[in-house]
Amino acid sequence: MNPATAAPRAPHVLVTGAAGFVGRALVARLLQAHARGTGPLARLTTIDLSAVPAAAGVPLHAVEGSIADAAVVQRAFAEPVDWVFHLASVPGGTAEQHYELGRDVNLHGTLHLLEACAAQVARAGGGGPVPRFVFASTVGVFGAPLPPVVDDDTSPCPAMTYGTHKLMAEAAVADFTRRGGCDGISLRLAGVLARPPAPTGQRSAFLSELLRGPAAGREVVCPMSPEATTWASSTPNAVDNLLHAASVPAALLPRHRALTLPALHFSMAELIDALVARHGSAVRACVRFAPDPVVEALFGRQPPMHTPAALAAGFCDDGDLATLLRRATEAEPPDGDTP
Ligand SMILES: NC(=O)c1ccc[n+]([C@@H]2O[C@H](COP(=O)([O-])OP(=O)(O)OC[C@H]3O[C@@H](n4cnc5c(N)ncnc54)[C@H](O)[C@@H]3O)[C@@H](O)[C@H]2O)c1
């Protein structure tokens, strides 16, 4: 289902972190759907530290600044907002090294956005529009070591400050929903592939390079053993799920409003086999395994995952590894390509 067609009127959409990896793909999909008439937008507002380029045909309000500053966030709510996609964050490795930065952005920044939603509702004597608030959380809330299976009953126990602040923000999303300040949903995303090569704070960035490097003849060092298992989804799949979250009925959501998204579970050996099937046997020689116990503990001991609540609410994974590889490395298809 395309949520934009299900909306009763064209929404004013706010995307935080719009200049980031997932944010750019989400904004591109929103603009594509608008241009095609399949998902009209009344207005698009973005917040990021750097400017987001203007878009033809859509009233764009690009707010440049930090969500850690409540005044910056308030500027984004100058017009009533219908959907908030909250993607802005300090990545895990950076948040672990710089506690205050992670706290100010990942926790306080999220609170500023939720408070701005509540202030919007409070305007007009409490009759202001209640925004659907889609928060990009993370499977990092589960921490490590993980139980033999992760499912909807698994208790979160973050192993990094990033996951802790995401979990605290999930609780805030549920609390503001209970108080009527927003209609919130937290999506726990697994690793999204394939991030463009750039020096970022994501410690899992090597997975993206594994998808791209060997196919281009580059040698890639895999800091996990062939047996290490991980969870992942393609960028288009992540965007499909974010957009679905904008319109999924509240009746399908748990009371705590947090859903672990379906994701594929595979070993590094299975990933290399899938790369060989896609690009030929030469890619095998381009991968050198050099397991790092710290990296493997964080990303390589992920057990099978069952996500019945998210599946029942209409969220999906990529279906199979071949599809994930194709969708992760091809240009974003028009209006999605849900398997
Ligand atoms: N990519 C993944 O594999 C993955 C996995 C799980 C969860 N997530 C979550 O999904 C969201 C998007 O991930 P991503 O990979 O696009 O991240 P990203 O790091 O590529 O992008 C984040 C964006 O947020 C912006 N930002 C950072 N601090 C900010 C601030 N103070 N104010 C305003 N903007 C700020 C950055 O400039 C960047 O453009 C994040 O919240 C992340 O925690 C991502």
The ligand as an SDF file (V2000), in Angstrom:
LIG
                    3D

 44 48  0  0  0  0  0  0  0  0999 V2000
   21.5450    2.9020    8.5350 N   0  0  0  0  0  0  0  0  0  0  0  0
   21.3630    1.8730    9.3530 C   0  0  0  0  0  0  0  0  0  0  0  0
   21.8880    0.7740    9.1570 O   0  0  0  0  0  0  0  0  0  0  0  0
   20.4750    2.0450   10.5620 C   0  0  0  0  0  0  0  0  0  0  0  0
   20.1930    0.9380   11.3720 C   0  0  0  0  0  0  0  0  0  0  0  0
   19.4000    1.0990   12.4900 C   0  0  0  0  0  0  0  0  0  0  0  0
   18.8660    2.3540   12.7850 C   0  0  0  0  0  0  0  0  0  0  0  0
   19.1530    3.4040   11.9850 N   0  0  0  0  0  0  0  0  0  0  0  0
   18.6070    4.7250   12.3180 C   0  0  0  0  0  0  0  0  0  0  0  0
   18.0030    5.2790   11.1670 O   0  0  0  0  0  0  0  0  0  0  0  0
   18.2230    6.6840   11.1390 C   0  0  0  0  0  0  0  0  0  0  0  0
   18.8400    7.0880    9.8150 C   0  0  0  0  0  0  0  0  0  0  0  0
   20.0730    6.3990    9.6770 O   0  0  0  0  0  0  0  0  0  0  0  0
   21.1410    6.8440    8.5950 P   0  0  0  0  0  0  0  0  0  0  0  0
   21.9300    5.6400    8.2850 O   0  0  0  0  0  0  0  0  0  0  0  0
   20.4870    7.5910    7.5000 O   0  0  0  0  0  0  0  0  0  0  0  0
   22.0330    7.8380    9.4380 O   0  0  0  0  0  0  0  0  0  0  0  0
   23.0580    8.9330    8.8620 P   0  0  0  0  0  0  0  0  0  0  0  0
   24.1020    9.1030    9.9030 O   0  0  0  0  0  0  0  0  0  0  0  0
   23.4630    8.6170    7.4720 O   0  0  0  0  0  0  0  0  0  0  0  0
   22.1640   10.2420    8.7970 O   0  0  0  0  0  0  0  0  0  0  0  0
   21.7770   10.9170    9.9380 C   0  0  0  0  0  0  0  0  0  0  0  0
   21.5480   12.3710    9.5620 C   0  0  0  0  0  0  0  0  0  0  0  0
   21.2490   13.0680   10.7720 O   0  0  0  0  0  0  0  0  0  0  0  0
   21.8940   14.3200   10.6840 C   0  0  0  0  0  0  0  0  0  0  0  0
   22.1290   14.8270   12.0230 N   0  0  0  0  0  0  0  0  0  0  0  0
   23.0540   14.4080   12.9160 C   0  0  0  0  0  0  0  0  0  0  0  0
   23.0110   15.1710   14.0070 N   0  0  0  0  0  0  0  0  0  0  0  0
   22.0190   16.0730   13.8060 C   0  0  0  0  0  0  0  0  0  0  0  0
   21.5010   17.1370   14.5630 C   0  0  0  0  0  0  0  0  0  0  0  0
   22.0060   17.4350   15.7670 N   0  0  0  0  0  0  0  0  0  0  0  0
   20.4780   17.8580   14.0620 N   0  0  0  0  0  0  0  0  0  0  0  0
   19.9700   17.5880   12.8250 C   0  0  0  0  0  0  0  0  0  0  0  0
   20.4350   16.5950   12.0490 N   0  0  0  0  0  0  0  0  0  0  0  0
   21.4580   15.8600   12.5360 C   0  0  0  0  0  0  0  0  0  0  0  0
   23.2170   14.0570    9.9860 C   0  0  0  0  0  0  0  0  0  0  0  0
   23.7490   15.2560    9.4370 O   0  0  0  0  0  0  0  0  0  0  0  0
   22.7920   13.0480    8.9340 C   0  0  0  0  0  0  0  0  0  0  0  0
   22.4340   13.6980    7.7380 O   0  0  0  0  0  0  0  0  0  0  0  0
   19.0920    7.0140   12.3480 C   0  0  0  0  0  0  0  0  0  0  0  0
   18.2740    7.5040   13.3850 O   0  0  0  0  0  0  0  0  0  0  0  0
   19.6880    5.6890   12.7400 C   0  0  0  0  0  0  0  0  0  0  0  0
   19.9260    5.6240   14.1320 O   0  0  0  0  0  0  0  0  0  0  0  0
   19.9340    3.2840   10.8710 C   0  0  0  0  0  0  0  0  0  0  0  0
  1  2  1  0
  2  3  2  0
  2  4  1  0
  4  5  1  0
  4 44  2  0
  5  6  2  0
  6  7  1  0
  7  8  2  0
  8  9  1  0
  8 44  1  0
  9 10  1  0
  9 42  1  0
 10 11  1  0
 11 12  1  0
 11 40  1  0
 12 13  1  0
 13 14  1  0
 14 15  2  0
 14 16  1  0
 14 17  1  0
 17 18  1  0
 18 19  2  0
 18 20  1  0
 18 21  1  0
 21 22  1  0
 22 23  1  0
 23 24  1  0
 23 38  1  0
 24 25  1  0
 25 26  1  0
 25 36  1  0
 26 27  1  0
 26 35  1  0
 27 28  2  0
 28 29  1  0
 29 30  1  0
 29 35  2  0
 30 31  1  0
 30 32  2  0
 32 33  1  0
 33 34  2  0
 34 35  1  0
 36 37  1  0
 36 38  1  0
 38 39  1  0
 40 41  1  0
 40 42  1  0
 42 43  1  0
M  CHG  2   8   1  16  -1
M  END
$$$$
